[in-house]
Amino acid sequence: MVLVCIDPRFPEPTLGWARQQNIIGKYSQFAFAGAAIGVVAPAFQAWRGTFWDNLGASIQLHGIPKVIAVNHRDCGAAKIAYGAARVGDRQIETVTHLASLETFRAEVGRRHPAMRVETGLMDLDGSIEMFG
């Protein structure tokens, strides 16, 4: 599964990245405001069940072996969830995203110990820095 944000600037860059990774037609996609932030931020707690239920269905239906969560820079959901100061400059924004991605990784591991998790942060130019 690839978890991405609903931001309309990023479907094309995400598809380009998927082509580069040779995973077209090989993954389920879930678009959620904030991507991993939408799953783990307290501000969006009411949404969590929807993601976890969808992940469970993807496991059951498609036997997916991993989840790839891709947050992006200049994310409005990050600002809603954590406040403008937590995304105010590039360095702080990176720390904020890394924290949400690590929390996401831990939550997937807790619920699905055999599931592999990869995380990344997409820049406005569509490039993605992967964190494992």
Phi and psi restraints in degrees (value plus and minus 20) as a CYANA .aco file:
   2 VAL   PHI    -132.9   -92.9
   2 VAL   PSI     101.0   141.0
   3 LEU   PHI    -119.5   -79.5
   3 LEU   PSI     100.6   140.6
   4 VAL   PHI    -151.5  -111.5
   4 VAL   PSI     152.3   192.3
   5 CYS   PHI    -108.7   -68.7
   5 CYS   PSI     140.0   180.0
   6 ILE   PHI    -101.2   -61.2
   6 ILE   PSI     -24.7    15.3
   7 ASP   PHI     -72.8   -32.8
   7 ASP   PSI     105.6   145.6
   8 PRO   PHI     -88.1   -48.1
   8 PRO   PSI     -27.6    12.4
   9 ARG   PHI     -99.1   -59.1
   9 ARG   PSI     -33.1     6.9
  10 PHE   PHI    -133.6   -93.6
  10 PHE   PSI     -23.4    16.6
  11 PRO   PHI     -80.4   -40.4
  11 PRO   PSI     -65.0   -25.0
  12 GLU   PHI     -84.6   -44.6
  12 GLU   PSI     -67.8   -27.8
  13 PRO   PHI     -80.9   -40.9
  13 PRO   PSI     -55.2   -15.2
  14 THR   PHI     -85.4   -45.4
  14 THR   PSI     -62.9   -22.9
  15 LEU   PHI     -84.4   -44.4
  15 LEU   PSI     -60.4   -20.4
  16 GLY   PHI     -81.0   -41.0
  16 GLY   PSI     -62.9   -22.9
  17 TRP   PHI     -83.3   -43.3
  17 TRP   PSI     -62.8   -22.8
  18 ALA   PHI     -81.8   -41.8
  18 ALA   PSI     -58.1   -18.1
  19 ARG   PHI     -82.9   -42.9
  19 ARG   PSI     -65.1   -25.1
  20 GLN   PHI     -80.2   -40.2
  20 GLN   PSI     -54.8   -14.8
  21 GLN   PHI    -103.4   -63.4
  21 GLN   PSI     -25.0    15.0
  22 ASN   PHI      38.5    78.5
  22 ASN   PSI      25.1    65.1
  23 ILE   PHI    -138.5   -98.5
  23 ILE   PSI     -10.6    29.4
  24 ILE   PHI     -78.0   -38.0
  24 ILE   PSI     110.1   150.1
  25 GLY   PHI      57.4    97.4
  25 GLY   PSI     -13.3    26.7
  26 LYS   PHI    -141.5  -101.5
  26 LYS   PSI      -8.7    31.3
  27 TYR   PHI    -164.0  -124.0
  27 TYR   PSI     132.1   172.1
  28 SER   PHI    -108.0   -68.0
  28 SER   PSI     127.2   167.2
  29 GLN   PHI    -140.1  -100.1
  29 GLN   PSI     117.9   157.9
  30 PHE   PHI    -147.3  -107.3
  30 PHE   PSI     100.2   140.2
  31 ALA   PHI    -126.0   -86.0
  31 ALA   PSI     105.8   145.8
  32 PHE   PHI    -161.6  -121.6
  32 PHE   PSI     115.8   155.8
  33 ALA   PHI     -73.6   -33.6
  33 ALA   PSI     102.7   142.7
  34 GLY   PHI      66.4   106.4
  34 GLY   PSI     -26.0    14.0
  35 ALA   PHI      34.1    74.1
  35 ALA   PSI    -137.9   -97.9
  36 ALA   PHI     -81.8   -41.8
  36 ALA   PSI     -52.4   -12.4
  37 ILE   PHI     -80.6   -40.6
  37 ILE   PSI     -60.7   -20.7
  38 GLY   PHI     -82.6   -42.6
  38 GLY   PSI     -44.4    -4.4
  39 VAL   PHI    -106.7   -66.7
  39 VAL   PSI     -54.0   -14.0
  40 VAL   PHI    -133.2   -93.2
  40 VAL   PSI     -38.0     2.0
  41 ALA   PHI     -91.7   -51.7
  41 ALA   PSI     115.1   155.1
  42 PRO   PHI     -74.2   -34.2
  42 PRO   PSI     -52.5   -12.5
  43 ALA   PHI     -81.9   -41.9
  43 ALA   PSI     -43.7    -3.7
  44 PHE   PHI    -135.1   -95.1
  44 PHE   PSI       5.5    45.5
  45 GLN   PHI     -73.3   -33.3
  45 GLN   PSI     -56.8   -16.8
  46 ALA   PHI     -84.8   -44.8
  46 ALA   PSI     -39.5     0.5
  47 TRP   PHI    -104.1   -64.1
  47 TRP   PSI     -40.4    -0.4
  48 ARG   PHI     -72.6   -32.6
  48 ARG   PSI     -66.4   -26.4
  49 GLY   PHI     -76.9   -36.9
  49 GLY   PSI     -56.9   -16.9
  50 THR   PHI     -81.4   -41.4
  50 THR   PSI     -65.2   -25.2
  51 PHE   PHI     -84.7   -44.7
  51 PHE   PSI     -69.1   -29.1
  52 TRP   PHI     -84.3   -44.3
  52 TRP   PSI     -56.5   -16.5
  53 ASP   PHI     -85.2   -45.2
  53 ASP   PSI     -60.8   -20.8
  54 ASN   PHI     -86.8   -46.8
  54 ASN   PSI     -60.7   -20.7
  55 LEU   PHI     -81.7   -41.7
  55 LEU   PSI     -64.1   -24.1
  56 GLY   PHI     -79.2   -39.2
  56 GLY   PSI     -61.9   -21.9
  57 ALA   PHI     -85.0   -45.0
  57 ALA   PSI     -60.0   -20.0
  58 SER   PHI     -84.7   -44.7
  58 SER   PSI     -58.0   -18.0
  59 ILE   PHI     -84.4   -44.4
  59 ILE   PSI     -67.9   -27.9
  60 GLN   PHI     -85.3   -45.3
  60 GLN   PSI     -65.3   -25.3
  61 LEU   PHI    -100.9   -60.9
  61 LEU   PSI     -56.3   -16.3
  62 HIS   PHI    -138.4   -98.4
  62 HIS   PSI     -25.0    15.0
  63 GLY   PHI      39.3    79.3
  63 GLY   PSI      17.6    57.6
  64 ILE   PHI     -83.8   -43.8
  64 ILE   PSI     118.0   158.0
  65 PRO   PHI    -114.6   -74.6
  65 PRO   PSI     -33.4     6.6
  66 LYS   PHI    -174.5  -134.5
  66 LYS   PSI     143.3   183.3
  67 VAL   PHI    -140.5  -100.5
  67 VAL   PSI     113.4   153.4
  68 ILE   PHI    -135.0   -95.0
  68 ILE   PSI      92.7   132.7
  69 ALA   PHI    -121.1   -81.1
  69 ALA   PSI     104.1   144.1
  70 VAL   PHI    -142.6  -102.6
  70 VAL   PSI      84.3   124.3
  71 ASN   PHI    -101.3   -61.3
  71 ASN   PSI     152.9   192.9
  72 HIS   PHI    -161.6  -121.6
  72 HIS   PSI     137.6   177.6
  73 ARG   PHI     -92.0   -52.0
  73 ARG   PSI     139.8   179.8
  74 ASP   PHI      37.1    77.1
  74 ASP   PSI      24.9    64.9
  75 CYS   PHI    -111.1   -71.1
  75 CYS   PSI     100.4   140.4
  76 GLY   PHI     -84.0   -44.0
  76 GLY   PSI     -55.8   -15.8
  77 ALA   PHI     -85.3   -45.3
  77 ALA   PSI     -54.5   -14.5
  78 ALA   PHI     -83.7   -43.7
  78 ALA   PSI     -60.1   -20.1
  79 LYS   PHI     -86.5   -46.5
  79 LYS   PSI     -62.1   -22.1
  80 ILE   PHI     -82.8   -42.8
  80 ILE   PSI     -64.8   -24.8
  81 ALA   PHI     -91.2   -51.2
  81 ALA   PSI     -60.6   -20.6
  82 TYR   PHI    -138.8   -98.8
  82 TYR   PSI     -30.2     9.8
  83 GLY   PHI      74.3   114.3
  83 GLY   PSI     134.3   174.3
  84 ALA   PHI     -79.8   -39.8
  84 ALA   PSI     -53.9   -13.9
  85 ALA   PHI     -84.6   -44.6
  85 ALA   PSI     -49.1    -9.1
  86 ARG   PHI    -100.1   -60.1
  86 ARG   PSI     -25.1    14.9
  87 VAL   PHI    -152.0  -112.0
  87 VAL   PSI      -1.2    38.8
  88 GLY   PHI     -87.6   -47.6
  88 GLY   PSI     -53.4   -13.4
  89 ASP   PHI    -157.7  -117.7
  89 ASP   PSI     147.2   187.2
  90 ARG   PHI     -78.3   -38.3
  90 ARG   PSI     -62.9   -22.9
  91 GLN   PHI     -86.1   -46.1
  91 GLN   PSI     -67.8   -27.8
  92 ILE   PHI     -85.0   -45.0
  92 ILE   PSI     -60.7   -20.7
  93 GLU   PHI     -79.7   -39.7
  93 GLU   PSI     -62.2   -22.2
  94 THR   PHI     -81.7   -41.7
  94 THR   PSI     -65.8   -25.8
  95 VAL   PHI     -80.2   -40.2
  95 VAL   PSI     -62.3   -22.3
  96 THR   PHI     -81.6   -41.6
  96 THR   PSI     -66.8   -26.8
  97 HIS   PHI     -86.1   -46.1
  97 HIS   PSI     -63.4   -23.4
  98 LEU   PHI     -79.3   -39.3
  98 LEU   PSI     -60.5   -20.5
  99 ALA   PHI     -83.4   -43.4
  99 ALA   PSI     -64.1   -24.1
 100 SER   PHI     -87.1   -47.1
 100 SER   PSI     -57.6   -17.6
 101 LEU   PHI     -87.8   -47.8
 101 LEU   PSI     -57.6   -17.6
 102 GLU   PHI     -88.9   -48.9
 102 GLU   PSI     -59.4   -19.4
 103 THR   PHI     -83.3   -43.3
 103 THR   PSI     -62.3   -22.3
 104 PHE   PHI     -78.9   -38.9
 104 PHE   PSI     -68.2   -28.2
 105 ARG   PHI     -76.7   -36.7
 105 ARG   PSI     -64.4   -24.4
 106 ALA   PHI     -84.8   -44.8
 106 ALA   PSI     -60.9   -20.9
 107 GLU   PHI     -86.7   -46.7
 107 GLU   PSI     -61.0   -21.0
 108 VAL   PHI     -81.9   -41.9
 108 VAL   PSI     -65.3   -25.3
 109 GLY   PHI     -80.9   -40.9
 109 GLY   PSI     -56.5   -16.5
 110 ARG   PHI     -87.7   -47.7
 110 ARG   PSI     -60.9   -20.9
 111 ARG   PHI    -105.3   -65.3
 111 ARG   PSI     -53.1   -13.1
 112 HIS   PHI    -157.7  -117.7
 112 HIS   PSI      58.3    98.3
 113 PRO   PHI     -76.5   -36.5
 113 PRO   PSI     -48.5    -8.5
 114 ALA   PHI    -105.1   -65.1
 114 ALA   PSI     -30.5     9.5
 115 MET   PHI     -94.6   -54.6
 115 MET   PSI     109.2   149.2
 116 ARG   PHI    -100.8   -60.8
 116 ARG   PSI     127.2   167.2
 117 VAL   PHI    -151.2  -111.2
 117 VAL   PSI     109.3   149.3
 118 GLU   PHI    -139.8   -99.8
 118 GLU   PSI     126.0   166.0
 119 THR   PHI    -152.7  -112.7
 119 THR   PSI     131.9   171.9
 120 GLY   PHI    -174.5  -134.5
 120 GLY   PSI     146.5   186.5
 121 LEU   PHI    -149.5  -109.5
 121 LEU   PSI      97.6   137.6
 122 MET   PHI    -108.6   -68.6
 122 MET   PSI     114.4   154.4
 123 ASP   PHI    -107.8   -67.8
 123 ASP   PSI     150.3   190.3
 124 LEU   PHI     -84.7   -44.7
 124 LEU   PSI     -41.6    -1.6
 125 ASP   PHI    -106.2   -66.2
 125 ASP   PSI     -18.3    21.7
 126 GLY   PHI      72.1   112.1
 126 GLY   PSI     -27.4    12.6
 127 SER   PHI     -93.2   -53.2
 127 SER   PSI     128.3   168.3
 128 ILE   PHI    -143.2  -103.2
 128 ILE   PSI     108.0   148.0
 129 GLU   PHI    -114.5   -74.5
 129 GLU   PSI      97.5   137.5
 130 MET   PHI    -112.4   -72.4
 130 MET   PSI     125.9   165.9
 131 PHE   PHI    -138.0   -98.0
 131 PHE   PSI      -5.4    34.6
